[in-house]
């Protein structure tokens, strides 16, 4: 989440999905404010969708 807060974006879909899994784990463990986690997870889902759209344009 720190990377997202700093404006750092995952370099590819695999990295974005990995970040998402880590956020889900923290949500389940209730280590971080759930509202903040939900916002970060939504942001990552949008990034994953954009990456997929870009990849589809190259196929």
N, C-alpha and C positions, 0 to 999 in steps of 0.2 A: 504494500500500500504506500510505503514511503516513496517508491519509485514513481508511482502514479501521481502522488502529491507534488513531486519535483518536476513533473512533465515528461518523465522518461517513458517511452513507449516500448512495448515488447517488439523484438525484431522480426518475429514471425508468428504464425498461428500456434505452433507447438509451445513457444515460450508464453504466449498469452493464455493458453489453456492451463499451463503449469501454474502461472500466477493465480488464475481463477481457482484452481484446486486448493492452493495454499490459503486463499481467502475463505473458501468454504470450510476448510479445517478449522481455521481460527473462529469462524462464526459458530461452528458446532461446539468448540471449546469455550465460547463466550469470553475470549480474551480481549476483544476490541468492541467498542460501541457498535451495536448492530446497524444503526442508521448509517454510520460512516462506512461500514463494510458493505452494506447494500448499495450505496452510491458507487463505491469502487468496483463492485461486481457488475453493476449496470454499465459503467464506463468500459470495463474490459469486454463485456458482451458486444458492445457497439464496435470496439476495435476488432474483435474477432470477425464480426460480420463484414467490416470494411476490408479486412485482409482477404477473406473468402471472395468478396466481390472482385478485388484486384486480381486474385489468382485466376478466377473464372474468365476474366478478360484476356488473360495470356494464353488460355487453352484454345 
